[in-house]
Amino acid sequence: MTNTLHKSILNLAIPATIENILQTLVGFIDTLMIAKLGLTAVTAVGVSNTILNVYLAVYIAIGVGCSALVSRNIGAKNSKAAKIVAVQSIYLGLIVSLVFGLAAVLFGHYLLLWMGLDATELAAAKTYFYLVGGLTCFNSLMTVLASIIRATGDTKSPMTISAITNVTNVCVDYVLIFGIGSFTGFGILGTAIGTVIARIFGTVLLFKKLQSSALALQKEDLRFGCRDKELISLTIPATAERLVMRLGQVVYMSLIVAISSKTYASHNIAGSIESFVYMPAYGLATAAAVLIGMAKGEKDYHKIRQVGFWSALYGIIILGFFGLFLFFGGAYFATFFTSDSSAIAQVGIALKIDGFIQPVLAISLILAGALQGMGDTKTPLYSTIIGMWGIRVVGVFLFGQYFGLGIAGVWLSILIDLAIRAIFLSYRFNKVTRILA
C-alpha cells in the first residue's frame, strides 16, 4: 500500500503545486503591467485587491468544507450525497458572492476611503473595485467548482484550466490596458475588464469539466435548498480562520510600516521571494485533504495517519531543501527587486531566518489541510488565533519595535508563531488519529 500511497500523494500534490505557482507568476506579471501605468494605479489595484482577498478567503473556506464532504462521500461510494454537497456549495458560494458584490457597488466608495486613499487614488480604485468586486460571483464559482473537481481526486484539470485562464487574463489585460494598433487601451479599467473576462471563461471551463466527471449534475440535482448542516458547520470555522488570518496580517503589516517604510518594502520583497518556495506545501495540503477525506469515507483510519505522516514528511524535506536557497541566496534574490543596498541587506536577514521557517511552515500548512480533510476545521482556527494574534502580532511589536530588532524581529516572530502552530497541529492530528485507529 505504501508505494500506491506515495504515488497518490504526489499525483495530487504536483498538479496543485504547479497551479499555485502559475497563479503566483501571473500575479507578478499583472503587477508589472499595472506598474507601467504609474504608482497611483499600483496603489489603487493593490488596495482594491486587499479588500477582495477578504472575499476570496470566504470562498476558499466554502471550498474547504465542500472538499471535505465531497471527498468523504466519494470514499464512501455515495455519489448522490457528493452531488448534493457540490450543488449546495455552489449555491452557498453564489449567495455569499452576490451579497459581497452588492456591498462592493453600494459601499465600495466608503471601503476604499477607509483604506486611506487620496482623491486621485480613490477615483482609480473605484474604477477597478466596482467592476471586479461587483462581479465577484465568478471568482466564487471558480473557487468552489475547482474545489469540487479536486475533491474527486482530479487536480490536473483545475491546473490546466487555471493555466489557460491565467494566460487568457495576461493577454486580454495587455491589450485592454495598453491597446493595440489604433486602440489606445483603457488603463485600469482594462485590467478590471480583463480580470472579469478571464474569470467568466474559467467558470465555463470548470463547469464543463465537472459535467464530464463522475459528479456530472442533472436538472434534478440543481434544486435549491440547504439540506446539509454539516457544510455550514465546516464552512463557518474555516471562514473565521481565514478572516482571523487576514485581519492579523493587516495589523502586523501596520506595525511593520511603523518601524520604517524601507523595512516594510524589504518585508514585502522577502515575502514575494518566499511565495514561490512554499507552494509545494499547499499542493501537499490539497493532496492530504482529498485523500484523508476519501479514507474517512472508506473508514480506513490507518490510511489517514499514513497520508498525514508522509505528506508532512515530504513537505519538511522539500521546503527544508528550498530553505537552504533562501538562507544562502536571499540577498542575491533581492537584487532582482531593488538596487537599494540597505533594503537588500534587510531582505537577506529576513530570508536567512525564513530558511529555518520552511520546515515548520510545511508541517503547519499540511496538517491543517489534513485536519480539514477529516472535517475538523476548528483546530486550524484555534491554531491561527493563537499563532497570529498571541504570538506574531505581539512578537512584531515587541521584537520589531520595542526591542529595536527591525526586520529580524519581524521574521523571528513569524518563526516562533509557525513553530508553535506546527507543534499544536501535530499534537492534535496524532491525538485524533490515534483515537480513530
C-alpha positions as CSV (number, residue, x, y, z in Angstrom):
1,M,0.0,0.0,0.0
2,T,2.9,2.3,0.8
3,N,4.1,2.7,-2.9
4,T,0.5,3.3,-4.0
5,L,0.0,5.8,-1.2
6,H,3.2,7.7,-2.2
7,K,2.1,7.8,-5.8
8,S,-1.4,9.0,-4.9
9,I,0.0,11.8,-2.7
10,L,2.4,13.0,-5.5
11,N,-0.1,12.6,-8.3
12,L,-2.5,15.0,-6.5
13,A,0.2,17.3,-5.0
14,I,2.3,18.1,-8.1
15,P,-0.5,19.5,-10.3
16,A,-1.9,21.5,-7.3
17,T,1.6,22.9,-6.7
18,I,2.0,23.8,-10.4
19,E,-1.4,25.5,-10.4
20,N,-0.4,27.7,-7.3
21,I,3.0,28.6,-8.9
22,L,1.3,29.6,-12.2
23,Q,-1.2,31.8,-10.3
24,T,1.6,33.5,-8.3
25,L,3.7,34.0,-11.5
26,V,0.7,35.6,-13.3
27,G,0.2,37.8,-10.3
28,F,3.7,39.1,-10.7
29,I,3.2,39.7,-14.4
30,D,-0.1,41.6,-13.8
31,T,1.7,43.7,-11.2
32,L,4.4,44.6,-13.7
33,M,1.9,45.6,-16.3
34,I,-0.1,47.8,-13.8
35,A,3.2,49.3,-12.7
36,K,3.6,50.7,-16.2
37,L,0.6,52.9,-15.6
38,G,2.3,54.5,-12.5
39,L,2.3,54.3,-8.7
40,T,-1.3,55.6,-8.5
41,A,-2.5,52.5,-10.5
42,V,-0.4,50.2,-8.4
43,T,-1.8,51.6,-5.2
44,A,-5.4,51.6,-6.5
45,V,-5.3,48.0,-7.6
46,G,-3.3,46.8,-4.6
47,V,-5.7,48.3,-2.1
48,S,-8.7,47.0,-4.0
49,N,-7.3,43.5,-4.0
50,T,-6.6,43.8,-0.3
51,I,-10.4,44.0,0.2
52,L,-11.2,41.5,-2.5
53,N,-8.8,39.0,-0.9
54,V,-11.2,39.0,2.2
55,Y,-14.0,37.9,-0.2
56,L,-11.7,35.2,-1.6
57,A,-10.9,34.0,1.9
58,V,-14.6,33.2,2.4
59,Y,-14.9,31.5,-1.0
60,I,-11.8,29.3,-0.1
61,A,-13.4,28.4,3.2
62,I,-16.6,27.3,1.4
63,G,-14.3,25.2,-0.9
64,V,-12.6,23.7,2.2
65,G,-16.0,22.5,3.6
66,C,-17.1,21.3,0.2
67,S,-13.9,19.4,-0.5
68,A,-14.0,17.6,2.9
69,L,-17.6,16.4,2.4
70,V,-17.4,15.6,-1.3
71,S,-14.2,13.5,-0.9
72,R,-15.7,11.7,2.1
73,N,-18.8,10.8,0.2
74,I,-16.8,9.6,-2.8
75,G,-14.7,7.4,-0.4
76,A,-18.0,6.0,0.9
77,K,-19.1,5.3,-2.7
78,N,-22.1,7.7,-2.2
79,S,-22.1,9.8,-5.3
80,K,-25.6,11.1,-4.8
81,A,-24.6,12.6,-1.4
82,A,-21.5,14.0,-3.0
83,K,-23.6,15.7,-5.7
84,I,-25.9,17.2,-3.1
85,V,-22.9,18.7,-1.3
86,A,-21.5,20.0,-4.5
87,V,-24.7,21.8,-5.5
88,Q,-25.2,23.3,-2.1
89,S,-21.6,24.6,-2.1
90,I,-22.2,26.2,-5.4
91,Y,-25.4,27.9,-4.2
92,L,-23.8,28.9,-0.9
93,G,-20.9,30.5,-2.8
94,L,-23.3,32.3,-5.2
95,I,-25.4,33.7,-2.4
96,V,-22.4,35.0,-0.4
97,S,-20.8,36.4,-3.5
98,L,-23.9,38.2,-4.6
99,V,-24.1,39.9,-1.2
100,F,-20.4,40.8,-1.4
101,G,-20.9,42.1,-5.0
102,L,-23.8,44.3,-3.9
103,A,-21.7,45.6,-1.0
104,A,-18.9,46.4,-3.4
105,V,-21.2,48.5,-5.5
106,L,-23.1,50.2,-2.7
107,F,-20.3,50.7,-0.2
108,G,-17.2,50.5,-2.3
109,H,-16.5,54.2,-2.0
110,Y,-16.5,54.1,1.8
111,L,-14.5,50.9,2.0
112,L,-11.8,52.3,-0.2
113,L,-11.9,55.7,1.6
114,W,-11.4,53.8,4.9
115,M,-8.2,52.3,3.4
116,G,-6.7,55.8,3.4
117,L,-6.5,56.5,-0.4
118,D,-6.2,60.1,-1.5
119,A,-8.7,61.6,-4.1
120,T,-6.7,60.5,-7.2
121,E,-6.1,57.0,-5.9
122,L,-9.7,56.7,-4.8
123,A,-11.0,57.6,-8.3
124,A,-8.7,55.0,-9.9
125,A,-9.5,52.3,-7.3
126,K,-13.3,52.7,-7.7
127,T,-12.9,52.1,-11.5
128,Y,-11.4,48.7,-10.7
129,F,-13.2,47.8,-7.5
130,Y,-16.8,48.4,-8.7
131,L,-16.4,46.1,-11.7
132,V,-14.2,43.3,-10.2
133,G,-15.9,43.4,-6.8
134,G,-19.4,43.8,-8.3
135,L,-18.9,40.6,-10.4
136,T,-17.1,38.7,-7.7
137,C,-19.6,35.8,-8.2
138,F,-17.4,34.5,-10.9
139,N,-14.4,34.3,-8.5
140,S,-16.6,32.4,-6.1
141,L,-17.8,30.0,-8.8
142,M,-14.3,29.3,-10.0
143,T,-13.1,28.6,-6.4
144,V,-15.9,26.3,-5.5
145,L,-16.0,24.4,-8.8
146,A,-12.2,23.8,-8.7
147,S,-12.6,22.5,-5.1
148,I,-15.3,20.1,-6.2
149,I,-13.2,18.7,-9.0
150,R,-10.1,18.4,-6.8
151,A,-12.2,16.5,-4.2
152,T,-12.9,13.8,-6.8
153,G,-9.1,13.2,-6.9
154,D,-8.5,15.2,-10.1
155,T,-6.0,18.0,-9.5
156,K,-4.8,18.0,-13.1
157,S,-7.9,19.6,-14.7
158,P,-8.0,22.6,-12.3
159,M,-4.3,23.1,-13.0
160,T,-4.8,23.0,-16.8
161,I,-7.9,25.3,-16.7
162,S,-6.0,27.7,-14.3
163,A,-3.1,27.8,-16.8
164,I,-5.5,28.6,-19.7
165,T,-7.4,31.2,-17.7
166,N,-4.3,32.9,-16.4
167,V,-2.7,33.1,-19.9
168,T,-6.0,34.5,-21.2
169,N,-6.0,37.0,-18.3
170,V,-2.5,38.2,-19.2
171,C,-3.1,38.5,-22.9
172,V,-6.5,40.3,-22.6
173,D,-5.1,42.5,-19.8
174,Y,-2.2,43.6,-22.0
175,V,-4.5,44.5,-25.0
176,L,-7.1,46.3,-22.8
177,I,-4.6,48.1,-20.6
178,F,-2.2,49.4,-23.3
179,G,-4.1,48.9,-26.5
180,I,-3.1,47.6,-29.9
181,G,-2.8,49.4,-33.2
182,S,-5.2,52.5,-33.2
183,F,-6.8,51.3,-30.0
184,T,-5.2,53.1,-27.1
185,G,-6.4,50.9,-24.3
186,F,-8.5,51.6,-21.1
187,G,-5.7,51.7,-18.5
188,I,-7.0,50.5,-15.0
189,L,-10.5,49.8,-16.5
190,G,-8.8,47.4,-18.9
191,T,-7.3,45.5,-16.0
192,A,-10.7,45.1,-14.5
193,I,-12.4,44.0,-17.7
194,G,-9.6,41.5,-18.5
195,T,-9.9,40.0,-15.0
196,V,-13.7,39.6,-15.3
197,I,-13.5,38.1,-18.8
198,A,-10.8,35.6,-17.7
199,R,-13.0,34.5,-14.6
200,I,-16.1,34.1,-16.8
201,F,-14.0,31.9,-19.2
202,G,-12.6,29.9,-16.3
203,T,-16.0,29.3,-14.8
204,V,-17.4,28.0,-18.1
205,L,-14.4,25.6,-18.5
206,L,-14.6,24.3,-14.9
207,F,-18.4,23.7,-15.2
208,K,-17.9,21.8,-18.4
209,K,-15.2,19.7,-16.8
210,L,-17.5,19.0,-13.8
211,Q,-20.2,17.9,-16.2
212,S,-17.8,15.4,-17.8
213,S,-16.8,13.9,-14.4
214,A,-18.4,11.3,-12.2
215,L,-20.2,14.1,-10.5
216,A,-22.0,15.4,-13.6
217,L,-25.1,17.3,-12.4
218,Q,-28.5,16.7,-13.8
219,K,-31.5,19.0,-13.7
220,E,-33.0,17.2,-10.7
221,D,-29.6,17.8,-8.8
222,L,-29.9,21.6,-9.2
223,R,-32.9,22.0,-6.8
224,F,-32.2,24.9,-4.4
225,G,-32.2,24.2,-0.7
226,C,-29.6,23.7,2.1
227,R,-30.2,20.2,3.5
228,D,-26.8,19.6,4.9
229,K,-26.0,21.5,8.0
230,E,-22.5,19.9,8.2
231,L,-21.4,22.0,5.2
232,I,-22.3,25.2,7.1
233,S,-20.7,23.8,10.3
234,L,-17.4,23.2,8.5
235,T,-17.5,26.4,6.5
236,I,-18.0,28.8,9.4
237,P,-14.8,27.9,11.3
238,A,-12.9,27.8,8.0
239,T,-14.2,31.2,7.2
240,A,-13.3,32.5,10.6
241,E,-9.8,31.1,10.3
242,R,-9.2,32.9,7.0
243,L,-10.6,36.2,8.3
244,V,-8.6,36.0,11.5
245,M,-5.5,35.5,9.4
246,R,-6.3,38.4,7.1
247,L,-7.1,40.8,9.9
248,G,-3.9,39.7,11.7
249,Q,-1.9,40.4,8.6
250,V,-3.4,43.9,8.3
251,V,-2.4,44.6,12.0
252,Y,1.1,43.2,11.9
253,M,1.7,44.9,8.5
254,S,0.8,48.2,10.0
255,L,3.3,47.5,12.9
256,I,6.0,46.9,10.3
257,V,5.1,50.2,8.5
258,A,5.6,51.9,11.9
259,I,9.2,50.5,12.0
260,S,10.1,52.2,8.7
261,S,8.9,52.3,5.1
262,K,12.1,50.6,4.0
263,T,11.6,47.7,6.4
264,Y,8.0,47.4,5.1
265,A,9.3,47.3,1.5
266,S,12.0,44.8,2.4
267,H,9.5,42.6,4.2
268,N,7.3,42.6,1.1
269,I,10.2,41.7,-1.2
270,A,11.2,38.8,1.1
271,G,7.5,37.6,1.2
272,S,7.4,37.8,-2.6
273,I,10.5,35.6,-2.9
274,E,9.2,33.2,-0.3
275,S,5.9,32.8,-2.0
276,F,7.4,30.6,-4.7
277,V,9.1,28.4,-2.1
278,Y,6.2,27.2,0.0
279,M,3.9,26.4,-3.0
280,P,4.7,22.6,-2.7
281,A,3.3,22.7,0.9
282,Y,-0.1,24.0,-0.4
283,G,0.0,21.2,-3.1
284,L,0.7,18.6,-0.4
285,A,-2.0,20.1,1.9
286,T,-4.5,19.7,-1.0
287,A,-3.5,16.1,-1.6
288,A,-3.7,15.3,2.1
289,A,-7.2,16.9,2.5
290,V,-8.6,14.9,-0.5
291,L,-7.0,11.6,0.3
292,I,-7.9,11.8,4.0
293,G,-11.5,12.8,3.1
294,M,-11.7,9.7,0.9
295,A,-10.1,7.5,3.6
296,K,-12.6,8.7,6.2
297,G,-15.4,7.8,3.8
298,E,-13.8,4.4,3.4
299,K,-13.4,4.2,7.2
300,D,-9.7,3.4,6.7
301,Y,-8.3,5.2,9.7
302,H,-4.8,3.7,9.4
303,K,-4.6,5.3,5.9
304,I,-5.5,8.7,7.4
305,R,-2.4,8.5,9.7
306,Q,-0.2,7.4,6.8
307,V,-1.3,10.2,4.5
308,G,-0.8,12.8,7.2
309,F,2.6,11.5,8.1
310,W,4.0,11.1,4.6
311,S,2.6,14.3,3.3
312,A,4.1,16.2,6.2
313,L,7.4,14.4,5.8
314,Y,7.5,15.2,2.0
315,G,6.8,18.9,2.9
316,I,9.6,19.0,5.5
317,I,12.1,17.6,3.1
318,I,11.1,19.8,0.1
319,L,10.7,23.1,1.9
320,G,13.8,22.3,4.1
321,F,15.8,22.0,0.9
322,F,14.4,25.2,-0.6
323,G,15.1,26.8,2.7
324,L,18.8,26.4,2.1
325,F,18.5,28.5,-1.0
326,L,16.7,31.2,1.0
327,F,19.4,31.1,3.7
328,F,22.4,31.3,1.4
329,G,20.9,33.2,-1.6
330,G,18.5,35.6,0.0
331,A,20.5,38.8,-0.6
332,Y,21.2,37.8,-4.2
333,F,17.5,37.2,-4.9
334,A,16.7,40.6,-3.5
335,T,18.8,42.3,-6.3
336,F,16.1,41.3,-8.8
337,F,13.7,43.6,-7.0
338,T,15.8,46.5,-5.8
339,S,19.2,48.1,-6.1
340,D,19.0,49.7,-2.6
341,S,21.8,48.2,-0.6
342,S,20.1,48.7,2.7
343,A,16.9,47.0,1.5
344,I,19.0,44.2,0.0
345,A,20.7,43.7,3.4
346,Q,17.3,43.6,5.2
347,V,15.9,41.1,2.7
348,G,19.0,38.9,3.3
349,I,18.4,38.9,7.1
350,A,14.7,38.1,6.6
351,L,15.4,35.2,4.3
352,K,18.1,33.7,6.5
353,I,15.5,33.4,9.2
354,D,13.0,32.2,6.7
355,G,15.3,29.3,5.8
356,F,14.6,27.9,9.3
357,I,10.8,28.7,9.0
358,Q,10.2,26.5,6.0
359,P,10.1,23.0,7.7
360,V,7.6,24.2,10.4
361,L,5.6,26.1,7.8
362,A,5.3,22.8,5.9
363,I,4.0,21.0,8.9
364,S,1.5,23.7,9.8
365,L,0.1,24.0,6.3
366,I,-0.1,20.3,5.5
367,L,-1.5,19.2,8.9
368,A,-4.1,22.0,8.8
369,G,-5.2,20.6,5.4
370,A,-5.1,17.0,6.8
371,L,-7.4,18.0,9.7
372,Q,-9.7,19.9,7.4
373,G,-9.9,16.8,5.2
374,M,-11.1,14.9,8.3
375,G,-13.8,17.5,8.8
376,D,-12.0,19.3,11.7
377,T,-12.0,23.0,10.7
378,K,-12.0,24.2,14.3
379,T,-8.4,23.2,15.2
380,P,-6.8,25.2,12.3
381,L,-8.9,28.2,13.5
382,Y,-7.6,27.8,17.1
383,S,-4.0,27.5,15.9
384,T,-4.4,30.6,13.7
385,I,-5.9,32.6,16.6
386,I,-3.1,31.6,19.0
387,G,-0.3,31.9,16.4
388,M,-1.3,35.1,14.6
389,W,-2.7,37.1,17.5
390,G,-1.0,35.6,20.5
391,I,2.5,35.3,19.0
392,R,3.0,37.0,15.7
393,V,1.3,40.4,16.3
394,V,2.7,40.6,19.8
395,G,6.1,39.5,18.7
396,V,6.3,42.1,15.9
397,F,5.5,44.8,18.4
398,L,8.0,43.5,21.0
399,F,10.9,42.3,18.9
400,G,10.5,44.6,15.8
401,Q,9.5,47.8,17.5
402,Y,10.1,47.8,21.3
403,F,13.5,46.0,21.3
404,G,14.5,47.6,18.0
405,L,15.4,44.4,16.1
406,G,13.6,45.6,13.0
407,I,13.1,43.1,10.2
408,A,14.9,40.4,12.2
409,G,12.4,40.8,15.0
410,V,9.5,40.6,12.5
411,W,10.7,37.3,11.0
412,L,11.7,35.8,14.4
413,S,8.1,36.4,15.4
414,I,6.9,34.5,12.3
415,L,9.3,31.7,13.1
416,I,8.0,31.3,16.7
417,D,4.4,31.6,15.5
418,L,4.7,28.8,12.9
419,A,6.8,26.6,15.2
420,I,4.1,26.6,17.9
421,R,1.4,26.1,15.3
422,A,3.3,23.1,13.9
423,I,3.6,21.6,17.4
424,F,0.0,22.2,18.2
425,L,-1.4,20.8,14.9
426,S,1.0,17.7,15.1
427,Y,-0.3,17.0,18.7
428,R,-3.9,17.4,17.6
429,F,-3.6,15.3,14.4
430,N,-1.8,12.5,16.3
431,K,-4.3,12.5,19.1
432,V,-7.4,12.4,16.9
433,T,-6.0,9.7,14.5
434,R,-4.8,7.6,17.4
435,I,-8.3,7.6,18.9
436,L,-9.8,6.7,15.5
437,A,-7.3,3.9,14.8
